[in-house]
Amino acid sequence: MDNENNIRVARLEAQVETIKEDVAELKSDVKEIHSRITTGNREIMAKIDEKIDGLARADTSQHMSLQADMKTVSRRVEELERWRWMIVGATLVIGFLLGHMDITKFFK
């Protein structure tokens, strides 16, 4: 019986050693996976930062372009409004002159 217990203890000790080796290997694997995840996250964040910077530059460029276009349109509208008031003024002057002239003299 004593011999049988020694054999069982030896088997259990061997199993414990195997389990210890497996645990050490798993710890190493976990560290490796953690390292890969960290590296992957760092690379992804760098790419996201690059993309955000590119979009910000494009947005700034687009904003400047739109501002220039709006200034051009604003100048054109101001010019058209100026012409409109000139035409209204000229029409009023012509209407006033025609209203105070005797037009029948021109048709005789």
N, CA, C and O atoms as a DFTB+ gen file, in Angstrom:
432 C
 N C O
     1  1       0.805      -1.169       0.000
     2  2       0.000       0.000       0.000
     3  2       0.869       1.261       0.000
     4  3       0.568       2.253      -0.665
     5  1       1.921       1.187       0.745
     6  2       2.842       2.308       0.822
     7  2       3.480       2.562      -0.545
     8  3       3.668       3.710      -0.948
     9  1       3.800       1.515      -1.230
    10  2       4.384       1.602      -2.561
    11  2       3.375       2.209      -3.540
    12  3       3.726       3.017      -4.400
    13  1       2.142       1.806      -3.390
    14  2       1.079       2.311      -4.257
    15  2       0.867       3.810      -4.037
    16  3       0.645       4.546      -4.999
    17  1       0.933       4.263      -2.809
    18  2       0.799       5.692      -2.497
    19  2       1.969       6.483      -3.068
    20  3       1.792       7.591      -3.575
    21  1       3.149       5.915      -2.984
    22  2       4.327       6.588      -3.549
    23  2       4.185       6.757      -5.061
    24  3       4.560       7.784      -5.625
    25  1       3.637       5.731      -5.701
    26  2       3.435       5.807      -7.157
    27  2       2.406       6.896      -7.482
    28  3       2.599       7.675      -8.415
    29  1       1.327       6.947      -6.720
    30  2       0.283       7.951      -6.945
    31  2       0.828       9.361      -6.709
    32  3       0.527      10.290      -7.459
    33  1       1.628       9.502      -5.663
    34  2       2.233      10.806      -5.361
    35  2       3.178      11.203      -6.492
    36  3       3.202      12.363      -6.904
    37  1       3.945      10.259      -6.987
    38  2       4.874      10.542      -8.087
    39  2       4.103      10.974      -9.329
    40  3       4.501      11.913     -10.018
    41  1       2.996      10.284      -9.615
    42  2       2.166      10.656     -10.773
    43  2       1.584      12.066     -10.592
    44  3       1.589      12.878     -11.517
    45  1       1.087      12.334      -9.387
    46  2       0.518      13.658      -9.115
    47  2       1.577      14.749      -9.226
    48  3       1.310      15.829      -9.754
    49  1       2.781      14.464      -8.727
    50  2       3.870      15.436      -8.846
    51  2       4.213      15.682     -10.308
    52  3       4.473      16.818     -10.704
    53  1       4.214      14.627     -11.108
    54  2       4.481      14.776     -12.542
    55  2       3.386      15.614     -13.199
    56  3       3.663      16.466     -14.043
    57  1       2.140      15.359     -12.801
    58  2       1.031      16.132     -13.358
    59  2       1.122      17.601     -12.940
    60  3       0.851      18.498     -13.738
    61  1       1.505      17.838     -11.688
    62  2       1.663      19.211     -11.203
    63  2       2.752      19.918     -12.002
    64  3       2.575      21.072     -12.392
    65  1       3.860      19.257     -12.250
    66  2       4.944      19.851     -13.037
    67  2       4.468      20.168     -14.453
    68  3       4.778      21.227     -15.000
    69  1       3.712      19.239     -15.039
    70  2       3.174      19.466     -16.383
    71  2       2.232      20.667     -16.374
    72  3       2.269      21.505     -17.275
    73  1       1.394      20.740     -15.354
    74  2       0.463      21.870     -15.238
    75  2       1.235      23.173     -15.066
    76  3       0.868      24.186     -15.661
    77  1       2.296      23.165     -14.263
    78  2       3.121      24.366     -14.075
    79  2       3.732      24.816     -15.398
    80  3       3.758      26.008     -15.707
    81  1       4.221      23.855     -16.172
    82  2       4.798      24.181     -17.483
    83  2       3.732      24.759     -18.405
    84  3       3.973      25.732     -19.119
    85  1       2.535      24.138     -18.379
    86  2       1.437      24.635     -19.213
    87  2       1.033      26.053     -18.809
    88  3       0.782      26.900     -19.667
    89  1       0.973      26.306     -17.505
    90  2       0.618      27.641     -17.011
    91  2       1.674      28.654     -17.439
    92  3       1.337      29.758     -17.867
    93  1       2.940      28.289     -17.327
    94  2       4.022      29.191     -17.744
    95  2       3.913      29.486     -19.238
    96  3       4.100      30.625     -19.665
    97  1       3.612      28.464     -20.025
    98  2       3.457      28.634     -21.466
    99  2       2.254      29.534     -21.775
   100  3       2.324      30.396     -22.651
   101  1       1.157      29.326     -21.051
   102  2      -0.028      30.163     -21.246
   103  2       0.248      31.616     -20.870
   104  3      -0.217      32.535     -21.544
   105  1       1.006      31.821     -19.788
   106  2       1.370      33.186     -19.399
   107  2       2.178      33.858     -20.498
   108  3       1.970      35.029     -20.815
   109  1       3.096      33.106     -21.070
   110  2       3.907      33.634     -22.165
   111  2       3.021      33.973     -23.366
   112  3       3.189      35.015     -24.000
   113  1       2.075      33.079     -23.667
   114  2       1.157      33.326     -24.784
   115  2       0.296      34.564     -24.532
   116  3       0.069      35.367     -25.437
   117  1      -0.177      34.709     -23.300
   118  2      -0.998      35.870     -22.950
   119  2      -0.191      37.152     -23.104
   120  3      -0.701      38.150     -23.613
   121  1       1.074      37.132     -22.664
   122  2       1.933      38.310     -22.818
   123  2       2.123      38.646     -24.296
   124  3       2.077      39.813     -24.684
   125  1       2.336      37.619     -25.115
   126  2       2.518      37.823     -26.552
   127  2       1.255      38.417     -27.177
   128  3       1.328      39.360     -27.964
   129  1       0.104      37.860     -26.822
   130  2      -1.165      38.371     -27.361
   131  2      -1.391      39.809     -26.902
   132  3      -1.819      40.657     -27.686
   133  1      -1.102      40.078     -25.635
   134  2      -1.244      41.437     -25.116
   135  2      -0.350      42.401     -25.890
   136  3      -0.767      43.506     -26.238
   137  1       0.865      41.977     -26.152
   138  2       1.803      42.810     -26.907
   139  2       1.282      43.073     -28.317
   140  3       1.355      44.198     -28.809
   141  1       0.762      42.045     -28.957
   142  2       0.232      42.209     -30.314
   143  2      -0.978      43.140     -30.328
   144  3      -1.109      43.988     -31.211
   145  1      -1.858      42.974     -29.344
   146  2      -3.039      43.839     -29.266
   147  2      -2.618      45.285     -29.044
   148  3      -3.149      46.196     -29.678
   149  1      -1.670      45.491     -28.150
   150  2      -1.188      46.842     -27.874
   151  2      -0.573      47.462     -29.125
   152  3      -0.840      48.620     -29.446
   153  1       0.245      46.694     -29.823
   154  2       0.864      47.189     -31.057
   155  2      -0.203      47.495     -32.104
   156  3      -0.153      48.529     -32.770
   157  1      -1.167      46.588     -32.241
   158  2      -2.257      46.803     -33.201
   159  2      -3.053      48.054     -32.876
   160  3      -3.377      48.840     -33.766
   161  1      -3.368      48.238     -31.597
   162  2      -4.101      49.437     -31.188
   163  2      -3.309      50.702     -31.480
   164  3      -3.864      51.698     -31.942
   165  1      -2.013      50.656     -31.210
   166  2      -1.163      51.811     -31.468
   167  2      -1.157      52.153     -32.963
   168  3      -1.254      53.321     -33.339
   169  1      -1.040      51.122     -33.808
   170  2      -1.043      51.346     -35.254
   171  2      -2.388      51.893     -35.725
   172  3      -2.439      52.799     -36.557
   173  1      -3.473      51.342     -35.192
   174  2      -4.804      51.816     -35.572
   175  2      -4.999      53.267     -35.147
   176  3      -5.527      54.072     -35.914
   177  1      -4.581      53.602     -33.945
   178  2      -4.714      54.979     -33.466
   179  2      -3.887      55.938     -34.320
   180  3      -4.320      57.057     -34.594
   181  1      -2.704      55.507     -34.737
   182  2      -1.872      56.350     -35.600
   183  2      -2.574      56.586     -36.934
   184  3      -2.573      57.705     -37.449
   185  1      -3.175      55.534     -37.497
   186  2      -3.890      55.690     -38.767
   187  2      -5.118      56.577     -38.603
   188  3      -5.426      57.384     -39.480
   189  1      -5.818      56.428     -37.485
   190  2      -6.983      57.280     -37.224
   191  2      -6.547      58.740     -37.108
   192  3      -7.197      59.632     -37.653
   193  1      -5.446      58.979     -36.396
   194  2      -4.933      60.347     -36.266
   195  2      -4.565      60.926     -37.625
   196  3      -4.864      62.087     -37.906
   197  1      -3.918      60.127     -38.472
   198  2      -3.567      60.585     -39.817
   199  2      -4.825      60.931     -40.607
   200  3      -4.873      61.955     -41.289
   201  1      -5.830      60.085     -40.514
   202  2      -7.075      60.304     -41.246
   203  2      -7.765      61.569     -40.757
   204  3      -8.264      62.360     -41.556
   205  1      -7.790      61.757     -39.433
   206  2      -8.421      62.952     -38.869
   207  2      -7.679      64.205     -39.329
   208  3      -8.304      65.202     -39.689
   209  1      -6.350      64.155     -39.317
   210  2      -5.567      65.300     -39.779
   211  2      -5.852      65.599     -41.249
   212  3      -6.009      66.758     -41.634
   213  1      -5.919      64.551     -42.064
   214  2      -6.227      64.736     -43.483
   215  2      -7.608      65.332     -43.687
   216  3      -7.787      66.223     -44.517
   217  1      -8.581      64.846     -42.936
   218  2      -9.938      65.383     -43.045
   219  2      -9.997      66.833     -42.575
   220  3     -10.714      67.648     -43.155
   221  1      -9.249      67.151     -41.535
   222  2      -9.216      68.530     -41.041
   223  2      -8.611      69.460     -42.089
   224  3      -9.100      70.569     -42.301
   225  1      -7.546      69.002     -42.742
   226  2      -6.942      69.815     -43.804
   227  2      -7.922      70.000     -44.958
   228  3      -8.062      71.102     -45.490
   229  1      -8.598      68.923     -45.341
   230  2      -9.571      69.005     -46.436
   231  2     -10.719      69.932     -46.051
   232  3     -11.198      70.707     -46.880
   233  1     -11.159      69.856     -44.804
   234  2     -12.248      70.709     -44.332
   235  2     -11.827      72.173     -44.366
   236  3     -12.600      73.037     -44.782
   237  1     -10.608      72.450     -43.932
   238  2     -10.103      73.820     -43.955
   239  2     -10.018      74.334     -45.383
   240  3     -10.404      75.468     -45.667
   241  1      -9.517      73.505     -46.270
   242  2      -9.411      73.887     -47.678
   243  2     -10.792      74.155     -48.268
   244  3     -10.991      75.144     -48.974
   245  1     -11.730      73.283     -47.979
   246  2     -13.089      73.448     -48.491
   247  2     -13.722      74.717     -47.911
   248  3     -14.416      75.449     -48.618
   249  1     -13.484      74.968     -46.642
   250  2     -14.029      76.161     -46.000
   251  2     -13.493      77.429     -46.670
   252  3     -14.247      78.365     -46.934
   253  1     -12.201      77.450     -46.939
   254  2     -11.596      78.614     -47.589
   255  2     -12.162      78.805     -48.990
   256  3     -12.437      79.929     -49.408
   257  1     -12.332      77.711     -49.707
   258  2     -12.893      77.775     -51.054
   259  2     -14.320      78.311     -51.017
   260  3     -14.698      79.149     -51.836
   261  1     -15.106      77.826     -50.067
   262  2     -16.487      78.302     -49.944
   263  2     -16.533      79.780     -49.570
   264  3     -17.383      80.519     -50.066
   265  1     -15.629      80.212     -48.704
   266  2     -15.585      81.627     -48.341
   267  2     -15.286      82.486     -49.567
   268  3     -15.916      83.524     -49.767
   269  1     -14.333      82.059     -50.382
   270  2     -13.990      82.809     -51.588
   271  2     -15.184      82.855     -52.535
   272  3     -15.482      83.903     -53.107
   273  1     -15.867      81.727     -52.702
   274  2     -17.042      81.690     -53.576
   275  2     -18.150      82.595     -53.043
   276  3     -18.812      83.288     -53.816
   277  1     -18.353      82.592     -51.732
   278  2     -19.391      83.437     -51.138
   279  2     -19.058      84.921     -51.319
   280  3     -19.957      85.727     -51.556
   281  1     -17.794      85.284     -51.211
   282  2     -17.403      86.675     -51.431
   283  2     -17.673      87.079     -52.873
   284  3     -18.156      88.181     -53.130
   285  1     -17.363      86.190     -53.815
   286  2     -17.613      86.468     -55.228
   287  2     -19.102      86.655     -55.479
   288  3     -19.507      87.607     -56.146
   289  1     -19.910      85.760     -54.954
   290  2     -21.361      85.858     -55.133
   291  2     -21.885      87.136     -54.479
   292  3     -22.744      87.815     -55.042
   293  1     -21.376      87.463     -53.306
   294  2     -21.810      88.671     -52.607
   295  2     -21.492      89.921     -53.426
   296  3     -22.323      90.825     -53.521
   297  1     -20.310      89.979     -54.013
   298  2     -19.943      91.128     -54.857
   299  2     -20.857      91.232     -56.067
   300  3     -21.276      92.327     -56.442
   301  1     -21.167      90.092     -56.679
   302  2     -22.039      90.099     -57.858
   303  2     -23.450      90.559     -57.491
   304  3     -24.077      91.311     -58.238
   305  1     -23.942      90.109     -56.348
   306  2     -25.276      90.525     -55.904
   307  2     -25.288      92.023     -55.623
   308  3     -26.236      92.712     -56.000
   309  1     -24.255      92.534     -54.970
   310  2     -24.172      93.972     -54.696
   311  2     -24.172      94.769     -55.995
   312  3     -24.826      95.807     -56.094
   313  1     -23.437      94.280     -56.988
   314  2     -23.386      94.966     -58.277
   315  2     -24.756      94.956     -58.954
   316  3     -25.185      95.966     -59.511
   317  1     -25.438      93.812     -58.903
   318  2     -26.780      93.731     -59.489
   319  2     -27.756      94.651     -58.764
   320  3     -28.601      95.286     -59.396
   321  1     -27.642      94.723     -57.450
   322  2     -28.508      95.629     -56.697
   323  2     -28.225      97.079     -57.069
   324  3     -29.156      97.875     -57.194
   325  1     -26.983      97.427     -57.243
   326  2     -26.613      98.781     -57.643
   327  2     -27.230      99.111     -59.003
   328  3     -27.793     100.190     -59.190
   329  1     -27.121      98.175     -59.950
   330  2     -27.707      98.377     -61.273
   331  2     -29.227      98.508     -61.180
   332  3     -29.828      99.332     -61.868
   333  1     -29.834      97.701     -60.335
   334  2     -31.292      97.756     -60.184
   335  2     -31.715      99.144     -59.721
   336  3     -32.662      99.718     -60.258
   337  1     -31.014      99.684     -58.724
   338  2     -31.378     101.005     -58.233
   339  2     -31.088     102.094     -59.266
   340  3     -31.807     103.091     -59.329
   341  1     -30.062     101.916     -60.061
   342  2     -29.796     102.878     -61.140
   343  2     -30.933     102.869     -62.152
   344  3     -31.384     103.921     -62.606
   345  1     -31.389     101.679     -62.499
   346  2     -32.487     101.555     -63.467
   347  2     -33.768     102.140     -62.880
   348  3     -34.499     102.844     -63.578
   349  1     -34.049     101.863     -61.620
   350  2     -35.235     102.429     -60.972
   351  2     -35.137     103.953     -60.961
   352  3     -36.112     104.640     -61.264
   353  1     -33.975     104.479     -60.617
   354  2     -33.782     105.934     -60.602
   355  2     -33.943     106.534     -61.985
   356  3     -34.605     107.559     -62.147
   357  1     -33.338     105.897     -62.989
   358  2     -33.454     106.402     -64.361
   359  2     -34.905     106.358     -64.819
   360  3     -35.366     107.276     -65.498
   361  1     -35.626     105.312     -64.462
   362  2     -37.035     105.192     -64.840
   363  2     -37.858     106.293     -64.176
   364  3     -38.749     106.870     -64.799
   365  1     -37.559     106.581     -62.917
   366  2     -38.269     107.665     -62.229
   367  2     -37.996     109.011     -62.895
   368  3     -38.915     109.808     -63.085
   369  1     -36.747     109.266     -63.248
   370  2     -36.393     110.527     -63.908
   371  2     -37.100     110.631     -65.255
   372  3     -37.678     111.669     -65.575
   373  1     -37.058     109.564     -66.040
   374  2     -37.718     109.572     -67.354
   375  2     -39.226     109.749     -67.174
   376  3     -39.859     110.506     -67.910
   377  1     -39.794     109.051     -66.199
   378  2     -41.236     109.195     -65.936
   379  2     -41.591     110.605     -65.516
   380  3     -42.603     111.152     -65.954
   381  1     -40.756     111.202     -64.660
   382  2     -41.004     112.574     -64.230
   383  2     -40.932     113.526     -65.416
   384  3     -41.796     114.385     -65.591
   385  1     -39.881     113.364     -66.237
   386  2     -39.728     114.242     -67.400
   387  2     -40.880     114.072     -68.381
   388  3     -41.403     115.057     -68.901
   389  1     -41.277     112.834     -68.638
   390  2     -42.391     112.601     -69.560
   391  2     -43.699     113.139     -68.983
   392  3     -44.567     113.592     -69.729
   393  1     -43.839     113.091     -67.684
   394  2     -45.060     113.597     -67.050
   395  2     -45.150     115.105     -67.073
   396  3     -46.250     115.658     -67.043
   397  1     -44.037     115.773     -67.125
   398  2     -44.036     117.230     -67.104
   399  2     -43.770     117.841     -68.476
   400  3     -43.643     119.061     -68.584
   401  1     -43.685     117.056     -69.489
   402  2     -43.471     117.559     -70.851
   403  2     -44.772     117.433     -71.621
   404  3     -45.633     116.609     -71.311
   405  1     -44.880     118.237     -72.586
   406  2     -46.029     118.130     -73.480
   407  2     -45.589     117.263     -74.648
   408  3     -44.909     117.736     -75.559
   409  1     -45.975     116.001     -74.621
   410  2     -45.537     115.028     -75.618
   411  2     -46.236     115.258     -76.952
   412  3     -45.721     114.854     -77.995
   413  1     -47.370     115.881     -76.935
   414  2     -48.119     116.082     -78.187
   415  2     -47.346     116.947     -79.163
   416  3     -47.569     116.857     -80.370
   417  1     -46.435     117.789     -78.669
   418  2     -45.620     118.627     -79.554
   419  2     -44.724     117.778     -80.446
   420  3     -44.420     118.164     -81.574
   421  1     -44.306     116.635     -79.947
   422  2     -43.392     115.787     -80.711
   423  2     -44.103     115.003     -81.801
   424  3     -43.462     114.547     -82.748
   425  1     -45.426     114.835     -81.686
   426  2     -46.148     114.001     -82.646
   427  2     -46.886     114.816     -83.702
   428  3     -47.577     114.225     -84.532
   429  1     -46.776     116.109     -83.713
   430  2     -47.467     116.934     -84.713
   431  2     -46.635     117.166     -85.915
   432  3     -47.072     117.840     -86.847
